[in-house]
Amino acid sequence: MASATTIYDFKPLNMCLRGNARAQMTVIASGGALGSRNNHLPASPRPSGGGRAAPSLRRPHSTFVTWRESQLTPTPDAEKGEETPLSDYKGKVVLVVNTASKCGFTPQYAGLEALYKKITEKYPEDFTILGFPCNQFGGQEPGTDDDIQNFCQVNYGVTFPIMKKVDVNGDNADPLFKWLKEEMPGIMGLKRVKWNFEKFLIGRDGKVKGRWASTTKPESLEKDILKEIEAPKPSI
């Protein structure tokens, strides 16, 4: 989406719950000038396998979100989702993570959930984590969207939004990740995600504030997240 000036120019599809509840959609924001902090990532080890296998159990109540570029015109319904302009969610701090269920870093789900609960207990309207499952690294996310949602809930009690499975690299990369990589490239300026569980922090002003490698534990990001939450709110 070359004409976009910020991530607010995107309109995701908010997938409705297959029940009485509605999906919770929170802001993704990016754009503007970049800081240099965390722009160079340490190399992430490629796990030899292991992790926890996704269960075959499927639940009827699942929430997923897909991202579409603003010029596309989807047909909203219970299966395809409801278009939601990200401009509706300006002003929040967001941590974006590409995830997988069979990775050596999969136990970071526990740390992400603990971080989410700790921060939202004090700032319930100011922060969220968005997990984007991806099967591009060693085929470590082979399940369906329902399988992934089940896995996160059953094994780690995840309550933050887990989105629809996406690509994060290549020609078919999700527009969000194309944007994030452009805004804050990785080590040596490479515009690619290296492995599962990389992390991008988006500030209230819609700009990328930091990027961390898979090896960075979620709990170590608390200080950076709180700094963004507690900073004076920008005029946006």
N, C-alpha and C positions, 0 to 999 in steps of 0.2 A: 504494500500500500504506500507507494512513493509519495503521494500527495498529503499524507498524514503529517501533522505537525506535533501532535501528542497522542498518547494512547487513548485519550478521550475521543478520538475520531473513530474508534472501533465500536461496533455494536454486537455484543455476544448474544448467543441464544441461551436463555435461562430455561433449562429443562425442568418442567413441572414434576413434582412428586406424583407417582401413580397411586395417589390416595387423597386424603383430605388436606394434608399440609402442603405448603408451597415451598419451592426451593429458595434458599437464602442466597442472594446474589450480592457480592460485595465488590468494592472498587478495585480495578486495576488501573494504575496510572503511571505514565512515563513520559519523558520528553524533556526538551530544554537542554541547557548546558550540563555537562557532566563534571563531577568531581573526580579527582584522580585516585581517591582512596579505594583500596581493594580492587584496583583495576588489573592487578597482576596476580593470578591465582597460582598456588602451588600445584604441582602435578598430582592428579588423583590416581590412586592405585586402581587397577582393574581387578575386581574381585574374581577369584577362581570359581565362584559359584556359591552354592549354599544358600543361606537365608531360609525364609519360611515359604513353603509352597502354598499357593492360593487354594483355598478350599473350593469344593465343587458346589457348596450350598449357594442357593440363589434366593434373594429376598424380593418381594414384589415392590417394596418401597425404597426407591433409590433416587438420588439427586445427581444430575450431571449437568455440566455447562459446556457448550461448544462455543468457539469464537469464530465470528464471521467478519469480513471486511465490510465497511459501512456502505459500499455501493451495492452490495448484494441484498436481495429482497426475499427473505425466507417466508414460508407460510407457517405462522405460529399455530401449533396445536399441541395436544398432550404428549405426542411422540417426538415432534420435531423441535419443540421448544418455543419460547417467547423472546422476541428480540428486545434487548435491554441496552439502551445507550449508556456507555460508561460515564458519560457526563453527569448522570444522575447520582454518581457515587464519589464525586470529588471530595477531597479533604480527609480521606482515611489513609492510614499507613498499612501497606500490604507486603507480605513476604510470599514470593512465588517460588515454588520448588517443583522440579521435574522428578517424578517418583517412579518406583518399580517395586514389585512384590517379591521378587526372587533374587535380590541383590545383596551383596555383603553389607551394604549400607541401609538395607530395609529397616533394621531396628531403630533408625533415626525417626521413624514414625512416632515412637514413644516419646522421644525428646521434643518433637514438634508439637505433639498434643499437650505435653506438660507446659511448654512455652506458651502455647495458645491459651490454655486455661489460666495460667498465672497472670498474663498480661490483661486478658479480657475481664478477669475478675475485678481489676481496678479500672480498666478503660474499656467497658463493654461496647462502646460505639466507635472506637477509634482504631481498631486493629483487627486484621484477619490474616489467615494463612490460606493460600490456594495451592492445592496439590494437582499437578498435571501428570498423570501416568503416561509413560512412554516406553515403547518396546524396541527402541533403536539400539540399545546397548546390550549386546549379548543375548538378545531375545528374552530378557528377564521380566517382561510384563506381557505374557502371552494371553492372559484371560480376557473375557468380555468386560464391558463396563460394569455390569452387575456383579461379576465375579470379583472385580477389583474393589468395588464398594463394600461387598461382604467381607473381603479379606481385611480391609482397613478397620471395619467396625468390630469384627469378631476377634482379631488378633491384637489390636492396639487401641480399641475404643475411640477411634478418631471421630471427632465432632466438627472439625473444620471442613470446609467444602473440598471434596475430591471431584475433579472435573472429568469430562470425557477424555478418553485416551487420544493423544496427539503425537505428531512428529515434532521434534524440536530442532532438527537439522535437515538440510537438503532442500530440494525444490518444493517439497510438500510440507515444509515446516509450518506450524501454526503461525498466523500473522503476529500474535503476541510475542512469540519467541524470536521471530525475525526482528521485531522492534527492539526487544531487550538486548539482543546481541549487537545490534547496531549502536544502541545507546551506550553500552558498556561491554566492549570486547574482552575476551579472556587474555590469557598469558600470551605475550608477544603480539598482541593485537588481533589474535585469531577470532573471527566472528563465528564461533561454533560453541556448542555445549559439549564438554568433554566426556561426562559420565552422568549417571543417575545422581539425584539429590544435590545438584547445584542449586544455589540460592540467590535470588535477586530481591533486594529491598527497595521498595518504592515509597517515597515520602509523601507528606500531605500535599505538597506542591506539584505532584505528578511527575517528579524527576527521579531517575534511578540514583539511589544513594550508596549502594554497595552491592558487591557480588562476591560470593564465596564458593570455594570448591567443595566437592563431595565430602572431603575429609573434615570439614569444619562442623563441629557438633552444634545442633540447634541452640542449646542452652548458652553457648558462648555469644550468641547474637542479641541477647536480652538488652545489654547496655546500648547497643546501636539502635535498637528498635525504640527503646524508651526515650532516647535522645530525640528521635524524630517525633514521637508522640507529644513530648513535653515542650518542644520548641514552639515559639509563637505561631499561631495559625496564619498561613499566608493568605493573601487576597487572591482568590482564583475564580 
